[in-house]
Amino acid sequence: MHAFKTGLLALPLAVAMPPGQLLASRSIGQSLEPRQDDSTYPAHTIQMPIDHFPDNPRYAPHTDATFSQRYYFDSTYYKPGGPVYLYIGGETSGPSRFSNLETGIIQILMNATNGLGVILENRYYGESYPYSTSTTDELAYLTTEQTIADNAYFATHATFPGIEGNISAPGTPWILYGGSLAGAQTAFSIKAYGDLLYGGIASSAVIHAVLSYPEWYAPIQKFAPQDCVTSINNIIDKFDKLVAANNTKAIKEFKSLFGLEALTDNRDFAMTIAFPIGGPMNYPTNTWQELNWNSTYGSQDFFEFCNNVTNIDAPANITAIDTVLSQYSNGKPWTNLGTYAEYVKATLLPLCDGVPIDSTSCFGTQNQTFYADPTNSASRSYLYSTCTEQGAYQVAPASGPSLISRVLQINYTQQWCEWAFPPGKYNAIPSTPDLSYYNRYGDFNISADRLAFIDGNVDVWLDVCYHSNDAPPRYETDLHPEYLIAGAGHHWDSYGIKDVQAEPQFIQQAHLWEIRTVRKWLRGFKSWRNAKSAHTEL
């Protein structure tokens, strides 16, 4: 559901170069201006309460302790009276978001409005952990409501060395921005704390929690090269028929073509061959989600995968594999099985670097001890939130074509939850995520003044976002702006090149819309602040 999903497998996120000719990266000219040294933003910390809700029995026994939460800011464009743009860090470290201050959406908005940009690292990510480990009990304070309470507390307590005067909320306009999970947290923050936080832009905000999410694969089915899609669908159909027939001999033969016969659990195997597309929870290689208009941040690996699978000039020894299993499909070939298997062997297997294929250091997942390791990590924090509140388990669809095997269902992800988070003394995870904690902010009907939603229509997470195909029709007003970018993926508007006029038109227009939206809001800030003051005096 999120900026990108990091898996628990001990695999590098760096991608091995696929075989064949890589697609050329587009060169983008940048018009850079003098600025502060953006490669070394100094880390600042705020002492954040671990528990913002001392009267809520959910967090008993309570603590009045604090933890050091990191933040970073850029005052390059700031002039007194300008707004503060708070970038919500989401499910990663603060430094990994620096590009948003350097050339991305925060830089764009700061430059347009003389604003100050801030990145707040989320609790339980980066170096902002309340505890030295992440046991089930210690993770009790990793919830949506605690996280968004951090945002409100930060806006009213943060200090910025070198900046004169008090620029805390609500006396200064604080405008939040977040993408993906952080986009949802942006929306929820404005909904819950709109008396303090002046506005927010929620990009690809996953505002709708659902247990299973087969729709993740829907944009790929619709927009990816159709010869590639059809090939994968048909291969998966044939494999699933072998599974349904419990044809263990044929299943082992099929796995061996990929060099994965050591994966005795059919689900581990199915997830592994789905990695180039998007395996449930684990993405050791780049997928459709990692496509991006900006080659600096995106990857063409998905298209390289499809180009290899559909290679009509593949060597004869590779294409011959298409008929190896024909005896199990009434004599029909498994079209492009050879090229699919060859891609997996050439691209994925080297990632294991000689360790056993079925170990958790490679592609196996059936190891309870591995998951129960309480060491602090982004993947553990993210899995906890998925298991407790967010859901959106990636599964095969109940009917119709599927790019992933139908053995991949809710129980596959749920087992990791149960292994990773055994009951503690005070805290236990639910049997399945309690989605009510997430959907309580309005779900598809969420609305708040000066809360803008912007999505991309080819995003794999679209159907849990504001512009979901399952959501009501959307209509813009100045207080409730919305924008669906045709041809864009997951929070593509967050990326920039520091020259809006040189951007591709569909991104340029989104950025110009965001600038207009914020400027209109800022024109009304004084009257909003005065109305608040008058109400307080009453």
N, C-alpha and C positions, 0 to 999 in steps of 0.2 A: 504494500500500500504506500509506496513511499519513495523518497528520492532515489534510492535503489536498495534492494534487499540483500543484505549480506548474509551469507549462509554460515552454518556452524562447521562445515567441513574445513579441515585444515589445509585449504588450498589457497594459493596466491590469487589475488584479484587481478593481477596483471595477466594479460592474455597472450598465449602463444600465438605467433603469427600463422594464420591459416595458409594452407598450400595454395598455390596459384597466384595470379597477379592481383595485388591489392588495388582497390579502387583509389583513384587519385584524390588527395585531399585538396579542398578548395582553398586557395590563398586569399586571405582577407586583409586588406590594407587597414592600418589603424593610425588614427591621428592622435598621438599621445601628447598630453600636456604635462608640465612640471607638477609634481605632487609629492606628498610625503613618501618615505620609503615604505612602499606597500608590501615588500617581501618580508618585513620584520615588524609587523604590528605588535607592539608590546602587549602582553597579557595583563589584564587587571582582574581583580577578584572582588566579589561582594559576598558578605556573609549572609547566606540565604537560609531562612528557616527550613529545616527538614520537613516539618509538619505545619502546614498553614491552617489546619482545621482541628484545633485541640478539643472541640466538642463533638466531633464526628466519631461515633463508635467504630467506624470502619478502620480507624488508625490506632485503636487501643492495643497495647498501652502506649500512650503518647510520649513524645519527646519534645523538649524545648531547645534541643541542640541545633546548631547551624552547620553548614558546610560551605566550603569555598567554591563559588561558581564563577567560572571564567567569562570575561567579555573583552571585546576588542572594539576600538572605534577609530573613525577616520574623520578628521575635521578639515580636510583640504578645502572644501567648498563652503564651510559654515560661516555664516554671518549672524550676529545677534538678532534674535527674533525669528530665526529660521526653525523649521521643524526638526524633530528627531525621528530618524527611520530605524526602527528596530527589526533587524533580520533575525528570525527565529531559527536557531541552529538545526533543529530536527535530530535525526538519528545518526549523527556523525560528530566529529570534533569541530570546534570553532575554527581552527586554522584551515580546515578543508573547505570552508566557505569564504575564504578571503577574496576569491574572484568576484564575489558580489560587491565588495567594496572597491575593487580595482577597476573593473570594466563592466560589471553586470548591472542588474536592476537598481541596486542601491546607489551605485555611482551615477547612474542616469538620473535618478530622482534627486539626489543631492545636488548635482550640477544644475538641474532645472529650477531648484527652489532654495538654494543656499542652505541646504540642510546638513545635519550631522548624521553619519551612519554608524550603527552599532550592531555587532554580532553578539548574541547571547548564546553561550553553549548550553544545551539542554542538560538538565539533571540526569545523572547516570550515563553520560557520554563524555568522550574526550578525557579531561582530567577533573571533571565536575561530579565526582562520586561522593555521596554522603558517607560511605563506609569503605573500608579497605577491601572488602569482598562483597559478593552479591548473592548471598543466600536467599532463600525464599522469604525469610523474615526481614532481611535487610532491603529487599526489593518492594516491600509493602508500600513505600512512599513513591513508587514509580507508577503514577496514575495520571490520567488526563487532567483531572481537576487540580492536582498538586502542581503539575507542569505549567498550566496556564496561570495559576496563582503566582508562580515565579515571575511571569511576565509583568503582572500588575505590580508586584512588590518591587521589581527592578525599576520600573518606570517612575516610581515614587521615591526611591532611595539611592539610585545610582549616582556616582560622581564622575566627573570627567576632567582629569588634571589638565590645566592649561585653558580651560573654558571658563570665562568669567560669568558670574551670576548663577542663578538657580534655573536649570532648564528641565526640572522634573515635571511630570504630569501631575495634575491636569493643567498647570499654568502654561505649559508649552505644548504645542500639538505633537503628540506621539503617534506615528503611523507605523503599523506593523506590516511586515511582509514575510510570507513563508511559502514554501513549495512542498507539495505532497503531504506527508504527515505534519510537517511544520505549517503547511497551508491550512490544514484542519485546525491546528492549535492556534493559528492566527484568527481564524473565524470564530472559534470558541472563546478566545480571549476578548474579542470585541463584543460578542454576545453577552458574556458574563461580566465584563468590566468596562462597559461602554461609558460609564460615568467618569472613568479615568483616562482611558485610551481613546484617542480621538477618531482613529480610523484604521482600516487594514485592507490589504490586498491579499487575497487567498488564491494562490496559483496551484492548479491541479490538486486542490484540497480534497482529501479523501474524507468527506464529511459523513458518509453513510457506512456504518459498520454492518457487516453481514458475515455469517459463518463460513459459507463456501463461496468461492468466487471464480467459477469457470469462465466468466466474461473477460478475464485477463487476456485470453487468447483470441477474443472476437475481432479486435482490430487487425491482428495478424492474418486471421482467416480472410478478412475483407480486403485489406490493402497491400499485403505482401505479394510478391510475384506468384501468380496463380499456378504456374507449372510446379513451382517448389512446394506450395501449399498442398496441392493435390497429391504430389508424390508422398509427402510425409503423412497426410491423412490416410492414404491407401496402405502404406507400410504399417502404420499403427493399427489399422483395422485388421490386417492379416495377423499381426502379432497377438492382438486381443482375442482373436478367434482361437489361436493356439492355447492361450491361457484359459479361455472358457472351456476348451476341450480337455484341459489338463494334460496336454501333449508335452510331457517333460522332455522327451528326446528332441523334439523339434525346437522347443524353447531354448534348450542348451545350444543347439546348432545355430540358432539365430543370434544368441548372445556372443558366441565365438566369432562370428563374422565381424563384430565390433571390438574384439579383443577383450570382452567383458564377461567371459564365462565364469569367472571367479565370483561374480555378484550373484549369489544364490537367491537373495531376496528379489523377487521380480520388480518390486517397487523401487528399490535402489537402482536397478538396471534401467527402469523406465525413466527415472529422474535424470540419470546420467546422460542418456541419449537425447534428453530434452534440453540439456544445458544451453546449446546454441539458440534455442527458442526462448527458454525461460523455465528452468526446473523449479518445482515448488520450493520456495524459501531460499534455495541455493543458486547463486549465479556466479560460478567461478570464471565464466567467460561473458563477454558482452552480448546483449540480446537486443530485441526490438526496442526495449525501454531505453537503451543507451544510445539510440540514434539521436542525432542533434543537428540543427542547422549550422552550428558553430563547430568546425572541425577540431578546434582546440580542446573541446570538452566532450565531443561525441565520438562514436566509433561506427565504422561501416562493417563491423564483423558479421552482423546478421545477413547483410546482402552478400558478403563474401561466402558465408555458409550456403546460402541459396544458389549462388553462382556455381559453387562446387557440386552441390547435389544435382543440379540440372545440367551439368557439363555434357554437351552432346559429343564432345571430342575426347571423352575419357578413354584411357587405354582399354584394350579388349579384355585384359585380365581383370579389370575392375568391373566392366559392364557384364562380364560373364557371371558375376555373383548374383545378378538379378534373377537368374533362373535356378540357382542352387536349391532353393526351397520350394520350387514349383510343385513338387509332389504333394505339398501340404495345401495347395491352393488350386486344385483341379487343373493343374498344368499351366496356370496363368503366371506370368512373370511378376516379380516384385520390383516394379519399375523404379530405377534410381536407388535401389538398396545398396548396390556396390559403391556408388559415390558417397552416399550418406555414411556408410560404415567406414569408408576410407577417410572421410573428413574427421570422424570421431577418433579414429586411431592416430591420425597425424596431428590433431589439434588438442585433444583432451588427454590422451594417455600420457604424453610427456609431462603433463603437470604433476603427475604422481612421483616422478623422479625416482622410480625404482622401488617405492614402498608397495606393500601388498595392495592390490586393487580393492579388496573388500574391507580394508581398514578405514578408520575415520580420518587417517592422514591422506586418504585417497577418496574413493567414492562410496565406501560403506557407511551406513548410519546406524546399524544395529548394535550399539554399544552404550548401554545405560550409563556406565561410569564416565564416559566421555562427556555426555550431556550434563551430568550432575556436577561438573567442575564449577565451583562458585567464583572463579577468577573474574574480576571485572573485565567486561568487554562489550563493545557495541552490539555484537551479534547476540550476546546473552540478554542484554537489556531489551533489544528489539524483539527477541523471541518471547520474553516475558510479557511485554505489552500486547503482542499478538495473541498469546494464550489467555490473557485475562480480560481484555476489553475490545480489542480491535478486530480479531478474526481475519476474514478475507483469505482463508486458506485456498491456495491455488489447486484446483481439482479439474479433472476431465468433465466435460458436459454430460448431462444425463442422457442426451440424445443428439443425433446428428454427427457430423464429422468431428474428429478430434485430432489435434496436433500432439497430444500427449496420451499415453496409455490410460485406459480406464481403470487400471489398478491403482492409480493415484487418486485417492479419495480422502475424506476428512480424517480418517483414522491414522493415516500416514503421518500427517503433521501433528495430530493430537498425541501420538505416542512420544514425540520429542518433548512436548509440554510436560507430560507426566514424568518422564525420565529426568528432565532438567530441573524441575521444581517440586521436589517431594514436600509434603506438608511440614511446615515449621512449627515452632511452639505457639506462635500467634497468628500466623498467616498461612493460607493455603489457596492454591489456584482453583477456580471452578472446573467442573467436569468438561465444560466447553466455555468459550469466552462469554462473559456477561456483557452483551452488547448494549445494554441499557445505559451503562455509564458513559458510553461514547455518543449514543444517539439522543441523549437527553437534551442536547443543545439545539435540537430542531430537526436533525436528520436532513432530508431533502427540502424541508420547509424552513430551514434556518434563515433568519433575516435580522439585520441590525442596521441602524443608520451608519452610513459611511463604511459599509463593508462591501468590498468589490470582489467578484469572482471572475477568474480568467482560466480557461481550460483549452486543451488542444483536442481536436476531434479524432486523432489517430493514437491517442494515449491509451496504453493498456489498462490504466486505472480509471478511465473515463466514467465507467458505469457505477463508481462509488463517489463520483464528484458531482458538483453542482449542475453540470450540463448532461448528466446521465440520461441515457435513453429511457430510463424508468422514472425520471423526475418530471414535474409539471413544466409546462411551457414557461420560458423566461422572458421577461421584459425589463428593459433598463429604465431607471430614473437616476437623477443626480445623487440621491442618497443611497440607492441600491444598484450600482453599476454591474454590468455583466458583459462578458466577451468570450465568444468561442472562436478560437483561431483555426481556420481551415488549414489542414495539412500539418498541424503542429503536434508534437508529442508531449512528454511529461515535463511540465513547467519550463517549456522552452523560452518563455519570456524572461526568465531569470538570468539568461546569458546575454552578454553584449560585447561589443568591440570598441567601445568608447567613441563611436561615431555613428549616431543613430541614422543619419542621412545615408550612410553607406551600407546599411543593413539590407538583407532581403526584404522585399516590400511587406510580406505578411508578418514579419517580426517587427519591422519598422513601425507599421501602423499600430501594432499592439503596444509598443513602447510609447508612441505618441498619445494613444488613448490613456495609458496609465499616467502620463504627465498631465494631460488635461484633467483627468479625474482628480488627481491630488491638488492641482492648482485651484480647481473649483471648491474643493473642500476647504482649503486654506483660507479662501476669501470669507468663509463663514465662521472661522474659528473665534474671532473676537466676540461675536454675538453669542456663540455657544458658551464661551467662557463667562461672559457677563450674565447670561441667563442662569448658569450654574451658581455664580456668586450671589445673585439675587435670591435664588431658591434657598441657598444655604443661610442667608441672612433671615429669611422668613422662619 
